[in-house]
Amino acid sequence: MPDIQTLQESLAKKQAELATLQRELEAARQAQFSELPAKVGLGSVDALIKALADFASPRLIGALKGVFAEKPVKAAPRSGAKAEAPAKAGKRKRARITPELKDQIVKALKAADKTVSAVAAEFGVSGATVNNIKKEAGLTRNKGKK
């Protein structure tokens, strides 16, 4: 059985070898990333990032907002994904819910096979407001009662 001194020396050699491999890996990664823009016909990494920004997730788009001032970053529509609503400046005013508006919403819910979100978008109110009006009009089923 090897003694502790031999094991420590072996460990030190392996750690040095690991550090060398990590430096080589990082250098290879840097070279690969710096060559990538030219491979897709772009002049710089910045140009590559700008080109890819349209395909980023909404969270990353929010993080990139303002970084590229000359090109607004927007989400590209994905299949099966909902389109993002455009960002609005300032806080939205509360919708005034009149009895006439409630009647129109109820009629829209009864007349067509529309979703709550579609009706909400049509009348400029929130989905929660439409659900409250729907419940008030007796258009929902009570889960507890049959």
N, C-alpha and C positions, 0 to 999 in steps of 0.2 A: 504494500500500500504506500502511495507517494506521501511524502511529508508535507506539512503546511507551507513551507517555504517554496517548494516546487510548484504546488498548486497556485500560490499567489503569483509567481513568475509567469506561469502559463496563462493565468487570468489577465495579467497586465499585457501580455503579448496579444491575446485575443481582443482586448479592449482597444489597443492601438490599431489592430487590423480593422476592427469595426469602425473606428473613427476615420481611417483612411477610406474605407468603402463608402461611408456616408458623405465624405467630401467629394469623392468621384461621382456619386449619384447626384449630388446637388449641382456639380459642374455640368453633367450630362443634361440634367433637367433645364438648367439655364440656357445651354446651347440650343436645346430643342425649342424652348419657348421663344428665344430670340429669332430663330429661323421660321417660326410659324407664320408670321404676317406675309413674308415673301412667298411662302408656299401657296397662299390663297390670293395672291395678287395685291397685297396691301403694302404700304410703305413703312408702317410702324405698328408697335403694339397698341398705341392709343387708337389708331385707325381700326385695328382689329376689334378692340373692345367696343368702340362706337358701333361697328357693324353688327356685333353680337348682342348689343343692348336691347334691340327690338325683340329678341327671343328669350330674354331673362324673365325670371319669376317676378311677380308683383312686389315681393319684399326687396329683391335686389334693385328693381327699377326705382323704388322709393329711396334706397340708399344712394343710387347714382344720380337722383334728381338734382339738378344744379351743377353737377360736376362737369358736364358737357353743355355749357351754356348755349353754344351756337346750334346744337341739334337737340330738340326736346326728345326725351326718352319716353316711349310709349310701348305698351304691351302689344305684341302681335296676337291676333285671335288664335286660340288653339282649338282643335276639334274637341267638342264636348265641353268646353269651358265657357263660362259666362263672360261676356264682354265687360271690361272695367268701365265704370262710369267716369267721365272726365272730372278731373279735380276742379273744385269750385273755390274761388277766392272768398275768404270770409265764412262766417257762420250762416247757415240757411235759416230763413225766417220760418216760424211756425205756421203751418197751414191753418186757416180758419175753417173749421168744420161747421157748415151751416146745415140746417135741416134739408135744404134743397140738394146740397152736395151728398148728404147721407142717402137721400132717395135715389139719386143718380147712381151711386156706388152699389146700392142694393139691386137696382134694376140691371146694372151691368153684370153683377154676380149671378142673378137669376137667368138673364137672357142668354148668355153665352157660356161656353165651356172655357172660361178664362181662369188663369191662376190668380191667386191673391197678389203676387208680385206684378203681374201684368196690369191688373186693375189699379194697383197702387201707382204704377208708373203713368198710367193713362190720366189719373186725376191729380197727380203731383202730391200724394200723401205717402206715408210710410206703410209698410206691410202690416205693422202692428195696429195702425189705425183702421185699416181695412178689416183686419181680423176682429177688432172690437166692434165695428159696425155690423159685421156679419153675425157675431154672437148676439148683439143687441136685437137684430132682426130675426133671430131664431133660425138662422140658416146652418147652424152647427149641431153636431150630435154630441150629447153628453156621454162621456166615457163611463161614468159611474152608474148612470141610469139606463134602463133598456125599455 
